[in-house]
Amino acid sequence: MKSIGLSLLTVIVCSNAVFAGKNTEKVLEPSIIISAIEENTVSGFYLSLGVSAVSTHEADLKFFSVTDGQDRTGDISFSAGYDWNEYIAIEGRYMVSVAKEDIVDRTSWGIYVKPQYPLTEDLKLYGLLGVGGFDASGTNHFGHSIDTNDISIQWGIGVSYNVYENLSIFVDYVRVASDVEATAFVTQDVDISSDAITIGVTYHF
């Protein structure tokens, strides 16, 4: 009887060990699946929202020139893009003025190739090169209407910094328009240019 009892005990212990081993395998499987999902959380698509200080000025003046022949606006900037890889992206951007210094209301848009280079794990330097449109309207001090638009090459440079998981901040400079012919601006019959400095936040999906 003792031998039968020991045999039954041995079978029970072995059976529990086998089932325990099977249960261990089942517990490990979900953790492997979760790890695989976590590695693919960033899709490459991103959206940005920013505020821009924009200068629209006679072509021979500079962004920081404090003189007649220049008008500044405060713009809201919207961007959408896709990171093909760590070094190249495609981006579209639209800007519209929400505050003006003097006489001009303006909008602009652009589609850019965006080369980018990681300086550190979180800090990235990038450029913008593409084609975009520019529109300015208003009335100058002489009562003449300002109404000019143009599609031309646009370019820029900027930096971004990853602050938390999929969230980053950026600052950049973009040459929005160069030497656009205008029948009226602050003065008459001049070519005008436009520059923008933008600070914003980007969410990576």
C-alpha positions as CSV (number, residue, x, y, z in Angstrom):
1,M,0.0,0.0,0.0
2,K,2.8,2.4,0.8
3,S,4.4,1.8,-2.6
4,I,1.1,2.4,-4.3
5,G,0.7,5.7,-2.3
6,L,4.2,6.8,-3.2
7,S,3.6,6.0,-6.9
8,L,0.4,8.1,-6.9
9,L,2.2,11.0,-5.2
10,T,5.0,10.8,-7.8
11,V,2.5,10.9,-10.7
12,I,0.7,13.9,-9.1
13,V,3.9,15.9,-8.6
14,C,5.2,15.2,-12.1
15,S,1.8,16.2,-13.6
16,N,1.9,19.5,-11.7
17,A,5.4,20.2,-12.9
18,V,4.3,19.6,-16.5
19,F,1.3,21.8,-16.2
20,A,3.4,24.5,-14.5
21,G,5.8,24.4,-17.4
22,K,3.0,24.8,-19.9
23,N,1.6,27.7,-17.9
24,T,5.0,29.4,-17.9
25,E,5.1,29.2,-21.7
26,K,1.7,30.8,-21.9
27,V,2.7,33.7,-19.6
28,L,5.8,34.4,-21.7
29,E,4.0,34.7,-25.0
30,P,2.0,37.9,-24.4
31,S,5.1,39.7,-23.2
32,I,6.9,38.9,-26.5
33,I,3.9,40.3,-28.5
34,I,3.7,43.5,-26.4
35,S,7.4,44.1,-27.0
36,A,7.0,43.8,-30.7
37,I,4.1,46.3,-30.6
38,E,6.0,48.8,-28.5
39,E,8.8,48.9,-31.1
40,N,6.5,50.1,-33.8
41,T,4.6,52.9,-32.0
42,V,5.9,55.7,-34.3
43,S,4.4,55.7,-37.7
44,G,6.4,58.5,-39.3
45,F,3.5,60.9,-39.7
46,Y,3.6,64.2,-37.7
47,L,1.6,67.4,-37.2
48,S,2.9,70.8,-36.0
49,L,1.4,74.0,-34.7
50,G,3.4,77.2,-34.3
51,V,3.5,80.9,-34.0
52,S,5.5,83.0,-36.5
53,A,7.0,86.5,-36.6
54,V,6.8,87.4,-40.3
55,S,8.5,90.4,-42.0
56,T,7.2,91.5,-45.4
57,H,9.6,94.2,-46.7
58,E,11.1,95.9,-49.7
59,A,13.6,93.4,-51.3
60,D,16.7,95.4,-50.4
61,L,15.9,95.4,-46.6
62,K,16.6,92.7,-44.0
63,F,14.4,90.9,-41.5
64,F,15.6,93.0,-38.6
65,S,15.7,96.3,-40.4
66,V,13.9,99.0,-38.4
67,T,13.0,101.5,-41.1
68,D,10.2,102.4,-43.5
69,G,9.5,99.9,-46.2
70,Q,8.8,97.0,-43.9
71,D,5.6,95.6,-42.3
72,R,5.4,92.8,-39.7
73,T,2.7,90.3,-39.0
74,G,2.1,87.6,-36.4
75,D,1.0,84.4,-38.0
76,I,-0.3,80.9,-37.0
77,S,1.6,78.1,-38.7
78,F,0.2,74.6,-39.4
79,S,2.4,71.8,-40.7
80,A,1.9,68.1,-41.6
81,G,4.7,65.8,-42.6
82,Y,6.1,62.3,-43.0
83,D,9.6,61.0,-41.9
84,W,10.7,58.6,-44.6
85,N,13.7,57.7,-42.4
86,E,16.0,59.4,-39.8
87,Y,17.5,61.7,-42.4
88,I,14.8,62.8,-44.8
89,A,11.1,64.0,-44.5
90,I,8.4,65.6,-46.6
91,E,6.5,68.5,-45.1
92,G,3.6,70.8,-46.1
93,R,3.1,74.1,-44.3
94,Y,0.4,76.8,-44.2
95,M,0.7,80.2,-42.5
96,V,-1.9,82.9,-42.0
97,S,-1.6,86.3,-40.3
98,V,-3.7,86.9,-37.2
99,A,-2.1,90.2,-36.1
100,K,-0.5,93.0,-38.1
101,E,1.8,95.9,-37.3
102,D,0.5,98.3,-39.9
103,I,-1.0,97.6,-43.4
104,V,-0.5,94.0,-44.6
105,D,-2.6,90.9,-44.3
106,R,-0.8,87.8,-45.7
107,T,-0.9,84.1,-46.2
108,S,1.6,81.6,-47.4
109,W,2.0,77.9,-48.1
110,G,4.9,75.6,-49.0
111,I,5.7,71.9,-49.8
112,Y,9.3,71.0,-48.8
113,V,11.9,68.3,-48.9
114,K,13.2,68.2,-45.3
115,P,16.8,66.9,-44.9
116,Q,17.6,66.3,-41.2
117,Y,20.5,65.3,-39.2
118,P,20.5,64.1,-35.5
119,L,23.1,66.0,-33.5
120,T,22.3,64.0,-30.3
121,E,19.6,61.5,-29.4
122,D,17.1,64.3,-28.9
123,L,18.4,67.3,-30.8
124,K,18.0,67.5,-34.6
125,L,19.2,70.0,-37.2
126,Y,17.1,70.3,-40.4
127,G,16.7,72.2,-43.6
128,L,13.7,73.0,-45.8
129,L,13.7,73.3,-49.6
130,G,10.7,73.4,-51.8
131,V,8.0,75.5,-53.6
132,G,5.4,77.7,-52.1
133,G,2.9,80.5,-52.6
134,F,2.8,84.0,-51.0
135,D,-0.1,86.4,-50.9
136,A,-0.2,89.9,-49.4
137,S,-3.0,92.4,-49.4
138,G,-3.9,95.7,-47.7
139,T,-4.0,99.5,-48.3
140,N,-0.9,101.7,-47.8
141,H,-0.7,105.1,-46.3
142,F,-1.3,106.8,-49.7
143,G,-4.6,104.9,-50.2
144,H,-3.2,102.5,-52.8
145,S,-4.3,98.9,-52.7
146,I,-1.7,96.2,-52.1
147,D,-2.5,93.0,-53.8
148,T,0.4,90.7,-54.7
149,N,0.9,87.0,-54.9
150,D,3.7,84.7,-56.2
151,I,4.7,81.1,-56.4
152,S,8.5,80.5,-56.1
153,I,11.3,78.6,-54.4
154,Q,11.3,78.7,-50.6
155,W,14.0,77.5,-48.2
156,G,14.8,77.5,-44.5
157,I,16.8,76.0,-41.7
158,G,15.8,75.0,-38.1
159,V,16.4,72.8,-35.1
160,S,14.0,70.5,-33.1
161,Y,14.3,69.0,-29.7
162,N,12.5,65.9,-28.4
163,V,11.0,66.8,-25.0
164,Y,8.8,63.8,-24.2
165,E,8.2,60.5,-26.1
166,N,6.4,61.6,-29.3
167,L,6.5,65.3,-28.5
168,S,9.1,67.8,-29.7
169,I,9.6,71.6,-30.0
170,F,11.1,73.4,-32.9
171,V,12.3,76.8,-34.1
172,D,13.1,77.6,-37.7
173,Y,13.6,80.4,-40.3
174,V,12.0,80.3,-43.7
175,R,12.5,82.5,-46.7
176,V,8.8,82.7,-47.8
177,A,9.2,85.0,-50.9
178,S,12.0,86.7,-52.7
179,D,11.9,89.7,-55.1
180,V,8.1,89.6,-55.8
181,E,6.9,92.4,-58.1
182,A,4.4,94.7,-56.4
183,T,2.6,97.7,-57.9
184,A,2.2,99.1,-54.4
185,F,3.6,98.4,-50.9
186,V,4.7,101.0,-48.3
187,T,6.0,102.9,-51.3
188,Q,5.1,102.5,-55.0
189,D,6.5,100.1,-57.6
190,V,8.9,98.0,-55.6
191,D,9.9,94.3,-55.3
192,I,9.1,92.8,-52.0
193,S,10.4,89.8,-50.0
194,S,9.1,87.9,-46.9
195,D,10.8,86.0,-44.1
196,A,9.3,84.0,-41.2
197,I,10.7,82.8,-37.8
198,T,8.5,80.1,-36.3
199,I,8.4,78.5,-32.9
200,G,6.2,75.5,-32.4
201,V,5.4,72.0,-31.1
202,T,5.3,68.8,-33.1
203,Y,3.4,65.5,-32.3
204,H,4.7,62.3,-33.9
205,F,2.1,59.6,-34.5
